[in-house]
Amino acid sequence: MQQQTWWTKIIFYFNIALAIATFVAYTLPFLAPKAFPFLSVLTLVLPFFLLLNFLFFIYWLLQLKRYMLLSGVLLLLGISFLNRFYKFSETNLPEEPSDFKLMSYNVRLFNLYEWLPNDDVPFQISNLLLDEQPDILCLQDYSPNDDVNVNMFKYKTVKLEGDRLKFGQAIYSKFRIINSGEIEFPNSYNSVIYADILKEKDTLRVYSMHLESVKISADINQEMDEKRSKFIFNNISKAFSQQQHQSELIKKHYASCHFPIIICGDMNNSAFSYVYRTIKGDLKDAFEEAGTGFGKSYNYKYYPARIDYVFVDNAIEVKQFSSLDYFIQSDHFPQIVRLKFNSKE
């Protein structure tokens, strides 16, 4: 009996430590990563914390102990975080002539350096475009490739960097682009491009973003040791600090836009972060509106990572969302949304 008492105390101490870590993670979306760069890494493991709290809640509940209230209250406080991580039901509203489809995809230079064993990546992506027929296509980690068929799009805006290797971003559109531009990030090869697109009599602005990478490959297979773990931890902390400034530049830019906006692309951060909260603002997360499952957007072996997003203005209805996690032609998956633009009368 005494052994069980000590066991219960040890388990509860672990529960308390987890509760503190979870509560700290809850506050991080409201705290600038530059001020707490190491703590910000906790946002990456918040879903794991929520799962452990759920297990603790069940454990204490089965024993009819009031200790269950600790994790139970934390789960209630984090209910909004749960919806960002997993959706039980999807939305698929009937199609209408006024609907339009947007695809956002980090194409990883169309497998230029043969990270994948596939030798037909441009062909496969071309087929996907023909099958899905997006009206607007936003490509991150883009490099010009003659084997990618984008002939269905009449208009485009492309921003490239580099000398020998040209890389950057592109927005293709079946609707007329009447203006375009870029948000430059200091001391970074990453950026945001945007296009003002005229759809019938209405104008909307589409941003394609690619924020600072944490520089951890999806196919990482090196054995972890203390030195490598510290290296990765420092990389993430540094990237999150850079992303803070980048996200604030994005918000400042779109705050002055008078058109309904869409922001999509590779944010390289979780939905529980300061960066997510800053960029999203009052916009709608298309996955939360119409997605299902984990919304996995990055092909990481050990975790259903969602680091690519589509945010839409409240004047735009999200009628369908999908992340094509079966389409493995990059380290990211295509994000496809069907939308309806509700213009002001």
C-alpha positions, 0 to 999 in steps of 0.5 A, a space after each residue: 500500500 505504501 509502495 502504491 502511495 509513493 508511485 502515485 506521488 511520483 506520477 503526480 509530480 510528473 503530471 505537475 511538471 507537464 502541466 507547467 510546461 503545457 501552460 508555458 507553451 499556451 502563453 508562447 503565441 503571445 510572447 515574442 520569440 526574440 525575447 524567449 528564443 529557447 522557450 519558443 521551441 516548446 510550441 513544436 511539442 505542444 500537441 505531444 503535451 496535450 496528448 500526455 495531459 489527456 493520458 494523465 486525465 484518463 489515468 486519474 479518472 480510472 482511479 477516481 482521483 481528483 488529480 484528474 482536474 489538473 490535466 482536465 482544466 488544462 485540456 479545457 484551456 487548450 481547446 482552441 489549440 486542439 482544433 488547430 491540430 486535428 479536425 474530426 469533420 470536413 466541409 465540402 460545400 456544393 460547387 457554384 460557378 463563382 467558386 475558384 480554386 487556389 493551390 499552394 505548394 513548396 515544390 523544392 526546386 522540382 527535385 533539381 538535386 534529386 532528393 527524391 528517387 523520382 526522375 519524373 517530378 516535373 511531369 507528375 506535378 504537371 499532371 496534378 495541375 491538369 487534374 486539379 485545374 487551380 485558378 491560382 497557383 502559388 509556388 514556393 522554393 520555385 525554380 524555372 523548369 521547362 518540363 513543368 506545364 503551366 500553359 493553362 495560366 495566362 498571367 504570372 508574377 515571378 521573383 527569382 534570386 541567385 546567379 547560377 541557380 535561379 530560385 524564388 517564388 511564383 504566382 500563376 493565375 487564370 485571372 488577370 494580375 493588375 499589380 504585383 510586388 514583394 516584401 523583402 526580408 533582411 539578411 535572408 533569401 526568403 521573402 513574400 511575393 503578392 499579386 492583385 488579381 482581378 476576378 470579374 469585377 472584384 479584386 483580391 490580393 494573394 500573398 505567397 510566403 516562404 519564411 525562414 527555414 529551421 534547416 532540418 531536413 525531412 529525411 534526416 537520419 543522423 544519430 542524435 547525440 548531445 552535440 547534434 541536439 544542441 545544434 538543432 535546438 539553436 537552429 530552431 531558436 535562431 530561425 524563430 527569432 528571424 520569423 518573428 520579424 518576417 511575420 511582423 513585416 507581413 502583417 504591417 504590409 497587408 494591414 494597409 491593403 484595401 482588398 480582401 486578401 489570401 495569404 498562403 505558403 510555407 510558414 516553417 512554423 506550427 499553428 501554436 506559435 507567435 508567428 502563426 498568431 501574428 500572420 493569421 490575425 483576424 483571417 480564417 485558417 482554411 484547414 480549421 474552416 474546412 479541413 479534416 484529420 491532421 492537415 499534414 503538409 510536411 513529409 516528416 517521418 515521425 510527426 504530422 507536421 502542418 507548417 504550410 497554410 492558407 489564410 483567407 479574408 472574412 469576405 471569402 468563404 472556404 468551401 473545401 480544403 485538402 492537403 494532398 499527403 499522398 502526393 510525394 513529389 517534394 518534402 511538402 504536400 500541395 494545399 488546395 482550397 475551393 473558395 467563394 469570393 463574396 464582394 461588397 455590394 
